């Protein structure tokens, strides 16, 4: 493989992995508290629309901030139902995602027109980090990216620190292992879960912002295309640890970038097979990882 092609492949891998990493890191916090948030897809889609509206009305900074706020609000709905009303996690998450798909479609049509054609959004240009960007192969791929990608890099140690070096992280992990026992010790388990959901929603919103402001430069209905569910699979493959989750996100980013590479080459293989590659990888990864990974003991249990 030529050096230029390798650099292009790695750069595409990082770009594609960035929104997955944001969403999966947020979901890691949520699942450590014992909740499976199937509303993650909806929060990403809502964040993408928020980014489009903010960027169209102000600029990229407004788009990023509005995306994070809308993602947080979407997850607040999940928190109110699951933690406040003790509703079923799966039903609630599914309802929120379906509601977000319909609502974002309606709002997008009203804001940008029926088709959204001609939507010209400001985007985040790649920024080269002095010194690091000059490293052969790795530099252009990893350190000539958008600011959102660099923010995703920072989120990896930040989420690790929050989980393993703070009192909140200890309470959250204890809640995910045994809700009843942790509550009996006087820990405000509901608060820990709500905070994790809100943080996860903000990161999901940033994932949506990355799609709009650092990749495609526009908004289309259902543009997340199942990435929220892939992010949930990434959490399992990464064994609920921020470092493992980041590596798993890169793996899925590489699968998608490989899809682009195969489609650009004249292989004669139907392109639909390449489109299915990341999803096939998700199924294979779950099949391999589920038996080996140890999930939080209280994951998905009502309380």
DONUKOL-700241 format. One line per 4 residues: number of its first residue (from 1); their letters; for each residue x, y negated, z negated of N, C-alpha, C. Coordinates in steps of 0.001 Angstrom, whole numbers. Example, Ala and Ser with C-alpha at 12.3 -4.5 7.8 and 13.67 -1.06 7.14 Angstrom:
REM residues 2
1> as> 13190:5690:-7800:12300:4500:-7800:13200:3300:-7800; 12850:2250:-7080:13670:1060:-7140:12900:-30:-7870 .
END
This chain:
REM residues 303
1> xxxx> 841:1189:0:0:0:0:883:-1248:0; 601:-2201:891:1387:-3410:959:1198:-4232:-314; 2227:-5036:-613:2191:-5832:-1839:1014:-6799:-1829; 778:-7447:-689:-320:-8413:-605:-1664:-7737:-858 .
5> xxxx> -1825:-6538:-320:-3075:-5814:-521:-3238:-5389:-1966; -2139:-4978:-2597:-2187:-4591:-4009:-2554:-5778:-4887; -1947:-6951:-4603:-2249:-8149:-5382:-3718:-8530:-5212; -4208:-8470:-3982:-5605:-8806:-3725:-6540:-7843:-4451 .
9> xxxx> -6179:-6554:-4463:-6993:-5565:-5155:-7026:-5831:-6663; -5868:-6085:-7257:-5808:-6345:-8702:-6546:-7623:-9073; -6400:-8652:-8240:-7093:-9911:-8513:-8605:-9706:-8459; -9076:-8948:-7468:-10507:-8662:-7372:-10974:-7829:-8557 .
13> xxxx> -10147:-6902:-8994:-10479:-6077:-10159:-10707:-6945:-11397; -9826:-7907:-11614:-9950:-8782:-12781:-11191:-9655:-12666; -11440:-10210:-11478:-12618:-11065:-11284:-13905:-10298:-11553; -13997:-9100:-11017:-15210:-8298:-11199:-15348:-7847:-12652 .
17> xxxx> -14236:-7567:-13306:-14273:-7079:-14685:-14651:-8164:-15679; -14445:-9436:-15336:-14661:-10523:-16291:-16090:-10563:-16831; -17140:-10608:-15989:-18489:-10623:-16566:-18819:-9346:-17334; -18303:-8216:-16875:-18529:-6964:-17596:-17880:-7011:-18970 .
21> xxxx> -16680:-7598:-19049:-15986:-7696:-20333:-16733:-8596:-21299; -17206:-9752:-20822:-17994:-10645:-21681:-19198:-9900:-22260; -19979:-9283:-21387:-21199:-8616:-21834:-20896:-7445:-22756; -19881:-6650:-22415:-19559:-5466:-23207:-18982:-5835:-24567 .
25> xxxx> -18185:-6880:-24641:-17654:-7318:-25940:-18784:-7783:-26856; -19740:-8511:-26272:-20893:-8919:-27069:-21716:-7731:-27528; -21911:-6763:-26637:-22671:-5570:-26988:-21941:-4718:-28023; -20606:-4789:-28024:-19834:-4070:-29044:-20188:-4580:-30436 .
29> xxxx> -20282:-5899:-30577:-20694:-6472:-31863:-22080:-5983:-32252; -22997:-6007:-31293:-24376:-5623:-31570:-24464:-4161:-31992; -23798:-3290:-31239:-23884:-1862:-31552:-23147:-1504:-32830; -22132:-2262:-33172:-21470:-2027:-34465:-22424:-2279:-35619 .
33> xxxx> -23454:-3080:-35370:-24476:-3313:-36388:-25623:-2328:-36326; -25534:-1344:-35412:-26537:-291:-35354:-27669:-526:-34375; -27556:-1543:-33516:-28628:-1862:-32576:-28151:-1641:-31147; -28986:-1018:-30335:-28745:-913:-28900:-29594:-1975:-28219 .
37> xxxx> -28969:-2936:-27602:-29693:-4051:-26998:-29842:-3835:-25498; -30945:-3222:-25090:-31214:-3056:-23666:-31659:-4361:-23017; -31815:-5407:-23832:-32106:-6728:-23285:-30867:-7427:-22775; -29722:-6736:-22798:-28468:-7328:-22343:-28549:-7747:-20880 .
41> xxxx> -29144:-6910:-20057:-29313:-7245:-18640:-30129:-8530:-18481; -31186:-8651:-19257:-32011:-9852:-19199:-31272:-11091:-19660; -30452:-10950:-20696:-29674:-12085:-21186:-28652:-12538:-20154; -28031:-11581:-19458:-27084:-11932:-18395:-27787:-12674:-17262 .
45> xxxx> -28951:-12177:-16868:-29685:-12806:-15774:-30160:-14202:-16167; -30631:-14334:-17386:-31045:-15652:-17874:-29851:-16603:-17925; -28695:-16095:-18353:-27494:-16918:-18381:-27070:-17354:-16994; -27226:-16461:-16020:-26887:-16813:-14642:-27768:-17951:-14142 .
49> xxxx> -29061:-17882:-14414:-29955:-18959:-14003:-29635:-20245:-14756; -29348:-20122:-16053:-28967:-21306:-16825:-27720:-21969:-16271; -26754:-21153:-15862:-25531:-21695:-15269:-25835:-22425:-13971; -26722:-21867:-13157:-27077:-22496:-11888:-27786:-23821:-12109 .
53> xxxx> -28725:-23842:-13041:-29463:-25075:-13312:-28540:-26134:-13909; -27693:-25727:-14864:-26773:-26673:-15487:-25765:-27228:-14509; -25216:-26361:-13666:-24224:-26807:-12691:-24840:-27709:-11635; -26082:-27385:-11225:-26753:-28209:-10220:-27099:-29581:-10770 .
57> xxxx> -27413:-29649:-12063:-27799:-30924:-12654:-26653:-31743:-13207; -25544:-31104:-13517:-24433:-31834:-14115:-23090:-31424:-13548; -22655:-30231:-13893:-21355:-29744:-13437:-21092:-28380:-14032; -19882:-27883:-13847:-19562:-26533:-14303:-19608:-26414:-15824 .
61> xxxx> -19154:-27450:-16536:-19185:-27393:-17997:-20615:-27293:-18496; -21504:-28106:-17927:-22911:-28045:-18308:-23486:-26673:-17991; -23069:-26111:-16855:-23548:-24785:-16484:-23128:-23720:-17473; -21871:-23760:-17899:-21362:-22770:-18853:-22080:-22905:-20199 .
65> xxxx> -22235:-24133:-20674:-22880:-24345:-21974:-24343:-23926:-21948; -25040:-24272:-20862:-26448:-23900:-20774:-26597:-22382:-20644; -25685:-21745:-19934:-25725:-20291:-19808:-25590:-19615:-21165; -24634:-20077:-21971:-24442:-19504:-23304:-25671:-19737:-24180 .
69> xxxx> -26264:-20941:-24070:-27438:-21258:-24879:-28631:-20392:-24480; -28845:-20223:-23170:-29974:-19424:-22695:-29775:-17948:-23047; -28547:-17453:-22928:-28272:-16076:-23327:-28535:-15856:-24810; -28152:-16838:-25619:-28415:-16753:-27062:-29910:-16741:-27350 .
73> xxxx> -30649:-17606:-26648:-32101:-17671:-26849:-32770:-16360:-26464; -32315:-15753:-25380:-32891:-14476:-24943:-32669:-13391:-25992; -31460:-13347:-26539:-31182:-12352:-27573:-31883:-12680:-28887; -32203:-13960:-29086:-32957:-14331:-30288:-34347:-13701:-30263 .
77> xxxx> -34905:-13540:-29068:-36196:-12861:-28941:-36065:-11408:-29392; -34972:-10758:-28971:-34719:-9385:-29400:-34541:-9329:-30915; -33798:-10277:-31464:-33557:-10300:-32908:-34860:-10469:-33680; -35727:-11363:-33195:-36993:-11597:-33881:-37853:-10345:-33899 .
81> xxxx> -37850:-9609:-32794:-38686:-8414:-32708:-38079:-7234:-33453; -36780:-6986:-33221:-36144:-5789:-33778:-35820:-5953:-35258; -35216:-7078:-35608:-34818:-7294:-37007:-35972:-7863:-37827; -36660:-8852:-37264:-37741:-9500:-38007:-38980:-8630:-38122 .
85> xxxx> -39466:-8131:-36983:-40708:-7343:-36975:-40463:-5841:-36994; -39187:-5427:-36964:-38807:-4005:-36964:-39467:-3223:-35823; -39482:-3856:-34661:-40033:-3195:-33479:-39021:-2198:-32929; -39493:-1311:-32074:-38622:-312:-31467:-37561:-990:-30605 .
89> xxxx> -36308:-603:-30777:-35199:-1250:-30072:-35273:-1046:-28562; -35556:163:-28144:-35568:490:-26725:-36696:-240:-26008; -37894:-188:-26599:-39050:-851:-25981:-38828:-2355:-25933; -38316:-2918:-27022:-38092:-4361:-27068:-37075:-4799:-26018 .
93> xxxx> -35947:-4102:-25962:-34915:-4468:-24998:-35399:-4352:-23566; -36141:-3284:-23284:-36679:-3093:-21942:-37657:-4200:-21591; -38522:-4564:-22547:-39496:-5625:-22310:-38816:-6965:-22065; -37773:-7245:-22822:-37060:-8514:-22648:-36391:-8579:-21276 .
97> xxxx> -35782:-7475:-20857:-35143:-7460:-19535:-36170:-7627:-18420; -37273:-6901:-18503:-38307:-7032:-17476:-38901:-8437:-17477; -39097:-8995:-18666:-39609:-10358:-18748:-38639:-11371:-18166; -37340:-11159:-18423:-36331:-12072:-17888:-36270:-12008:-16369 .
101> xxxx> -36431:-10804:-15808:-36422:-10665:-14355:-37560:-11463:-13730; -38751:-11336:-14302:-39890:-12075:-13763:-39788:-13562:-13991; -39397:-13960:-15205:-39361:-15383:-15550:-38270:-16122:-14784; -37099:-15522:-14663:-36034:-16181:-13915:-36396:-16332:-12443 .
105> xxxx> -37116:-15349:-11910:-37552:-15459:-10523:-38499:-16624:-10319; -39452:-16779:-11226:-40416:-17880:-11123:-39716:-19230:-11261; -38847:-19346:-12270:-38158:-20617:-12504:-37234:-20958:-11338; -36537:-19957:-10826:-35625:-20201:-9703:-36371:-20683:-8474 .
109> xxxx> -37533:-20108:-8205:-38317:-20531:-7047:-38815:-21960:-7212; -39208:-22318:-8429:-39671:-23677:-8669:-38527:-24689:-8622; -37361:-24275:-9098:-36234:-25209:-9187:-35472:-25334:-7875; -35279:-24218:-7173:-34425:-24219:-5986:-35153:-23901:-4685 .
113> xxxx> -36458:-23642:-4759:-37183:-23296:-3555:-37393:-21800:-3448; -38206:-21412:-2491:-38596:-20007:-2369:-37423:-19097:-2094; -36469:-19546:-1271:-35356:-18676:-895:-34042:-19088:-1543; -33960:-20321:-2000:-32721:-20787:-2605:-31604:-21011:-1610 .
117> xxxx> -31937:-21050:-319:-30899:-21240:682:-30364:-22655:602; -29115:-22808:934:-28495:-24124:896:-28129:-24582:-496; -28274:-23710:-1486:-27919:-24074:-2860:-26403:-24222:-2951; -25963:-25427:-3198:-24532:-25725:-3226:-24128:-26073:-4646 .
121> xxxx> -23574:-25090:-5348:-23206:-25281:-6752:-21706:-25532:-6886; -21322:-26432:-7795:-19887:-26558:-8086:-19381:-25290:-8748; -18197:-24881:-8422:-17639:-23638:-8958:-16294:-23900:-9624; -15853:-22913:-10371:-14577:-23002:-11073:-13467:-22448:-10187 .
125> xxxx> -12522:-23277:-9844:-11401:-22843:-9014:-10395:-22056:-9853; -9655:-21151:-9216:-8586:-20449:-9936:-7530:-21426:-10449; -7045:-21167:-11642:-6014:-22010:-12251:-4807:-21125:-12551; -3667:-21487:-12017:-2442:-20714:-12240:-1796:-21146:-13554 .
129> xxxx> -1470:-20179:-14406:-781:-20460:-15662:717:-20564:-15372; 1306:-21722:-15640:2736:-21898:-15334:3593:-20809:-15990; 4506:-20278:-15242:5396:-19237:-15745:4810:-17850:-15548; 3665:-17599:-16145:3060:-16278:-16047:2597:-15975:-14625 .
133> xxxx> 2116:-16992:-13934:1602:-16771:-12582:2703:-16397:-11598; 3960:-16666:-11952:5065:-16361:-11042:5607:-14937:-11207; 5070:-14186:-12184:5486:-12791:-12357:5063:-11999:-11117; 5945:-11221:-10529:5587:-10473:-9315:4388:-9554:-9537 .
137> xxxx> 3479:-9569:-8605:2275:-8735:-8546:1308:-9046:-9697; 1752:-8877:-10939:867:-9084:-12086:460:-10547:-12207; 1397:-11457:-11992:1127:-12876:-12165:-1:-13391:-11303; 81:-13235:-9981:-1001:-13733:-9128:-2343:-13060:-9396 .
141> xxxx> -2306:-11815:-9848:-3556:-11081:-10072:-4218:-11456:-11389; -3451:-11537:-12467:-4011:-11737:-13797:-3961:-13187:-14278; -3063:-13979:-13737:-2869:-15326:-14274:-3069:-16420:-13239; -3825:-16085:-12187:-4313:-17100:-11256:-5808:-16850:-11111 .
145> xxxx> -6510:-17097:-12186:-7941:-16821:-12274:-8680:-18055:-12767; -9989:-17953:-12850:-10794:-19067:-13350:-10643:-19192:-14863; -11047:-20332:-15391:-10959:-20559:-16833:-11840:-19587:-17616; -12928:-19138:-17013:-13785:-18168:-17703:-13071:-16832:-17895 .
149> xxxx> -12235:-16461:-16949:-11460:-15230:-17108:-10487:-15356:-18281; -9840:-16502:-18388:-8922:-16715:-19515:-9683:-16737:-20840; -10910:-17257:-20808:-11735:-17224:-22020:-12064:-15781:-22389; -12322:-14955:-21379:-12579:-13532:-21650:-11361:-12865:-22267 .
153> xxxx> -10157:-13232:-21794:-8941:-12703:-22410:-8925:-13029:-23904; -9268:-14281:-24239:-9229:-14722:-25641:-10299:-14035:-26485; -11391:-13660:-25853:-12477:-13021:-26593:-12100:-11638:-27115; -11155:-10991:-26456:-10766:-9639:-26893:-10173:-9667:-28304 .
157> xxxx> -9118:-10458:-28565:-8619:-10511:-29946:-9585:-11198:-30893; -10397:-12127:-30381:-11347:-12819:-31252:-12402:-11853:-31790; -12936:-11000:-30925:-13930:-10023:-31363:-13287:-8994:-32292; -12043:-8587:-31978:-11333:-7652:-32866:-11158:-8265:-34253 .
161> xxxx> -10735:-9524:-34304:-10536:-10199:-35591:-11846:-10312:-36350; -12913:-10651:-35641:-14209:-10802:-36294:-14688:-9477:-36883; -14448:-8386:-36165:-14921:-7082:-36630:-14082:-6504:-37765; -12772:-6680:-37679:-11881:-5946:-38581:-11109:-6808:-39585 .
165> xxxx> -11268:-8112:-39505:-10505:-8976:-40414:-11359:-10017:-41125; -12665:-9872:-41066:-13542:-10816:-41750:-14561:-10065:-42602; -15106:-10766:-43577:-16149:-10174:-44422:-17391:-9856:-43590; -17697:-10762:-42655:-18847:-10514:-41788:-18674:-9212:-41010 .
169> xxxx> -17486:-8990:-40469:-17232:-7776:-39713:-17384:-6528:-40564; -16902:-6600:-41798:-17038:-5468:-42715:-18506:-5174:-42989; -19281:-6225:-43251:-20704:-6040:-43509:-21425:-5494:-42283; -21038:-5986:-41103:-21688:-5534:-39870:-21388:-4065:-39612 .
173> xxxx> -20133:-3663:-39773:-19768:-2272:-39531:-20424:-1348:-40554; -20510:-1802:-41798:-21186:-1002:-42825:-22672:-861:-42510; -23270:-1928:-42010:-24681:-1889:-41624:-24914:-876:-40513; -24003:-833:-39558:-24134:102:-38451:-23938:1546:-38859 .
177> xxxx> -23212:1768:-39928:-22995:3137:-40396:-24153:3636:-41248; -24634:2799:-42166:-25749:3210:-43027:-26483:1963:-43490; -27589:1691:-42850:-28346:477:-43161:-28866:492:-44593; -29438:1621:-45014:-30028:1696:-46352:-28969:1540:-47441 .
181> xxxx> -27841:2227:-47291:-26782:2158:-48305:-26193:762:-48385; -25982:140:-47239:-25408:-1204:-47227:-26370:-2207:-47838; -27657:-2048:-47538:-28658:-2945:-48127:-28720:-2758:-49640; -28557:-1521:-50102:-28600:-1244:-51543:-27424:-1886:-52273 .
185> xxxx> -26333:-2139:-51533:-25170:-2781:-52140:-25300:-4300:-52183; -26442:-4806:-51739:-26688:-6239:-51803:-26289:-7011:-50560; -25894:-6319:-49508:-25509:-6985:-48265:-26765:-7404:-47504; -26742:-8598:-46975:-27872:-9094:-46181:-27738:-8533:-44762 .
189> xxxx> -28202:-7312:-44616:-28022:-6601:-43350:-28760:-7272:-42200; -29929:-7824:-42497:-30689:-8500:-41449:-29929:-9680:-40882; -29300:-10441:-41753:-28531:-11596:-41287:-27364:-11150:-40413; -26662:-10103:-40834:-25531:-9614:-40048:-25974:-9171:-38660 .
193> xxxx> -27104:-8486:-38591:-27599:-8022:-37303:-28040:-9177:-36416; -28708:-10153:-37006:-29169:-11305:-36221:-27986:-12072:-35653; -26973:-12300:-36485:-25785:-13038:-36019:-25097:-12276:-34885; -24991:-10950:-35027:-24353:-10163:-33973:-25144:-10243:-32672 .
197> xxxx> -26466:-10214:-32758:-27299:-10321:-31567:-27154:-11690:-30910; -27092:-12741:-31703:-26944:-14084:-31146:-25576:-14248:-30486; -24533:-13744:-31129:-23199:-13801:-30521:-23151:-12967:-29245; -23761:-11791:-29294:-23811:-10959:-28099:-24569:-11630:-26974 .
201> xxxx> -25649:-12340:-27316:-26404:-13067:-26310:-25605:-14195:-25680; -24831:-14907:-26501:-23990:-15983:-25966:-22957:-15437:-24991; -22332:-14313:-25341:-21345:-13707:-24442:-22004:-13161:-23181; -23226:-12637:-23307:-23955:-12192:-22115:-24270:-13376:-21214 .
205> xxxx> -24612:-14519:-21820:-24845:-15718:-21031:-23598:-16157:-20287; -22438:-16045:-20950:-21174:-16369:-20277:-20886:-15392:-19146; -21316:-14137:-19317:-21171:-13163:-18231:-21973:-13609:-17016; -23202:-14061:-17254:-24014:-14571:-16157:-23410:-15807:-15527 .
209> xxxx> -22839:-16686:-16356:-22183:-17891:-15834:-21002:-17530:-14957; -20282:-16490:-15325:-19136:-16059:-14516:-19584:-15621:-13126; -20685:-14894:-13065:-21201:-14459:-11768:-21510:-15645:-10868; -22132:-16663:-11443:-22584:-17809:-10648:-21457:-18790:-10360 .
213> xxxx> -20679:-19151:-11383:-19734:-20255:-11261:-18319:-19830:-10884; -17992:-18552:-11022:-16630:-18113:-10705:-16586:-17042:-9623; -17774:-16608:-9145:-17767:-15552:-8131:-18584:-15915:-6897; -19904:-15982:-7030:-20725:-16148:-5824:-21096:-17586:-5523 .
217> xxxx> -21118:-18460:-6517:-21423:-19868:-6276:-22875:-20158:-5952; -23770:-19249:-6277:-25194:-19463:-6056:-25975:-18579:-7007; -27306:-18700:-6976:-28152:-17842:-7801:-29171:-17158:-6911; -29329:-15862:-7105:-30369:-15101:-6424:-31095:-14255:-7448 .
221> xxxx> -32337:-13936:-7162:-33126:-13129:-8083:-32490:-11749:-8270; -32497:-11269:-9497:-31961:-9951:-9867:-30478:-9805:-9499; -29742:-10899:-9546:-28352:-10871:-9083:-27431:-10083:-10009; -27840:-9825:-11233:-26983:-9043:-12130:-26910:-7579:-11701 .
225> xxxx> -27928:-7095:-11006:-27896:-5778:-10344:-27442:-4640:-11258; -27940:-4624:-12489:-27628:-3521:-13394:-26326:-3647:-14150; -25655:-4786:-14037:-24368:-4938:-14736:-24531:-4869:-16257; -25682:-5307:-16746:-25913:-5219:-18188:-25921:-3788:-18683 .
229> xxxx> -26488:-2895:-17897:-26528:-1481:-18282:-25143:-845:-18125; -24393:-1281:-17123:-23014:-804:-16995:-22195:-1254:-18200; -22446:-2479:-18678:-21729:-2982:-19854:-22001:-2108:-21074; -23226:-1603:-21201:-23543:-698:-22310:-22747:593:-22184 .
233> xxxx> -22625:1101:-20950:-21802:2298:-20731:-20341:2020:-21045; -19884:807:-20749:-18503:428:-21028:-18230:449:-22531; -19196:32:-23324:-19032:55:-24783:-18791:1481:-25268; -19550:2418:-24727:-19381:3823:-25109:-18018:4331:-24662 .
237> xxxx> -17654:4036:-23414:-16364:4492:-22906:-15215:3874:-23692; -15381:2623:-24131:-14353:1941:-24919:-14377:2294:-26394; -15284:3211:-26771:-15372:3717:-28147:-15611:2621:-29176; -16397:1641:-28797:-16838:595:-29715:-15669:-202:-30302 .
241> xxxx> -14580:-264:-29569:-13409:-1040:-30001:-13104:-2083:-28924; -12873:-3338:-29316:-12672:-4398:-28315:-11570:-4097:-27302; -10454:-3526:-27752:-9378:-3204:-26822:-9784:-2140:-25823; -10423:-1078:-26320:-10889:-27:-25428:-11958:-515:-24480 .
245> xxxx> -12822:-1382:-24963:-13884:-1945:-24123:-13283:-2782:-22988; -12250:-3574:-23309:-11600:-4392:-22275:-10979:-3510:-21192; -10322:-2443:-21599:-9722:-1523:-20623:-10796:-831:-19784; -11903:-454:-20416:-12989:184:-19677:-13602:-788:-18674 .
249> xxxx> -13699:-2066:-19048:-14215:-3070:-18122:-13303:-3202:-16907; -11994:-3151:-17147:-11050:-3189:-16027:-11217:-1971:-15125; -11490:-816:-15727:-11696:399:-14940:-12885:239:-14000; -13979:-288:-14522:-15158:-488:-13690:-14930:-1609:-12677 .
253> xxxx> -14171:-2629:-13077:-13818:-3668:-12128:-12999:-3109:-10989; -12089:-2185:-11311:-11287:-1544:-10277:-12130:-698:-9342; -13155:-16:-9886:-14042:796:-9040:-14792:-72:-8047; -15252:-1238:-8504:-15965:-2146:-7601:-15021:-2758:-6580 .
257> xxxx> -13821:-3147:-7021:-12840:-3708:-6087:-12433:-2663:-5051; -12338:-1415:-5471:-12027:-336:-4538:-13144:-167:-3516; -14365:-403:-3972:-15516:-368:-3065:-15353:-1412:-1962; -14938:-2630:-2331:-14721:-3676:-1335:-13614:-3281:-369 .
261> xxxx> -12561:-2674:-916:-11427:-2268:-85:-11833:-1202:922; -12608:-227:477:-13050:843:1367:-13991:317:2445; -14865:-614:2046:-15800:-1154:3023:-15073:-1957:4101; -13972:-2611:3725:-13220:-3410:4685:-12410:-2544:5647 .
265> xxxx> -12113:-1309:5231:-11351:-410:6086:-12299:401:6963; -11793:889:8050:-12603:1639:9002:-12497:3128:8688; -13267:3550:7673:-13208:4943:7246:-14292:5797:7892; -15338:5155:8382:-16443:5902:8973:-17412:6464:7951 .
269> xxxx> -17149:6216:6661:-18029:6700:5595:-19149:5675:5389; -20406:6096:5221:-21505:5148:4998:-21210:4214:3825; -21453:2912:4028:-21109:1932:2993:-21949:2119:1735; -23135:2747:1851:-23973:2962:672:-23267:3820:-371 .
273> xxxx> -22403:4726:93:-21664:5567:-844:-20712:4717:-1680; -20089:3719:-1044:-19191:2845:-1773:-19954:1944:-2753; -21172:1544:-2374:-21980:730:-3273:-22341:1498:-4541; -22478:2809:-4398:-22853:3642:-5545:-21667:3990:-6436 .
277> xxxx> -20445:3692:-5984:-19240:4128:-6693:-19194:3668:-8153; -19438:2381:-8487:-19378:1984:-9908:-20403:2705:-10767; -21592:2969:-10206:-22643:3622:-10975:-22343:5113:-11166; -21760:5715:-10151:-21327:7103:-10301:-20228:7213:-11355 .
281> xxxx> -19345:6207:-11365:-18292:6183:-12370:-18881:6045:-13762; -19932:5227:-13887:-20587:5054:-15190:-21140:6376:-15696; -21798:7131:-14820:-22347:8429:-15213:-21237:9401:-15600; -20170:9423:-14795:-19061:10328:-15087:-18384:9956:-16404 .
285> xxxx> -18193:8660:-16629:-17540:8204:-17855:-18359:8563:-19084; -19665:8380:-18988:-20522:8724:-20118:-20516:10222:-20378; -20514:11001:-19313:-20498:12454:-19473:-19233:12925:-20173; -18115:12259:-19891:-16838:12639:-20485:-16696:12088:-21894 .
289> xxxx> -17162:10836:-22095:-16880:10143:-23347:-17847:10460:-24471; -19092:10788:-24139:-20100:10932:-25185:-19722:11982:-26214; -19181:13091:-25766:-18838:14149:-26701:-17619:13856:-27537; -16779:12918:-27087:-15531:12637:-27782:-15592:11378:-28635 .
293> xxxx> -16430:10428:-28222:-16495:9169:-28938:-17433:9293:-30143; -17063:8616:-31206:-17879:8630:-32412:-18597:7304:-32530; -19888:7330:-32293:-20696:6118:-32367:-20962:5760:-33823; -21299:4489:-34092:-21756:4141:-35448:-22895:5061:-35864 .
297> xxxx> -22833:5563:-37082:-23774:6595:-37512:-25219:6128:-37470; -25454:4840:-37670:-26825:4324:-37693:-27263:3726:-36371; -26521:3959:-35308:-26830:3331:-34024:-28202:3772:-33497; -29056:2800:-33233:-30372:3081:-32676:-31420:3459:-33692 .
301> xxx> -31039:3595:-34954:-32012:3991:-35974:-32752:2760:-36487; -34027:2934:-36715:-34853:1831:-37177:-34623:1607:-38667; -34798:351:-39051:-34657:44:-40464:-35269:-1270:-40788 .
END
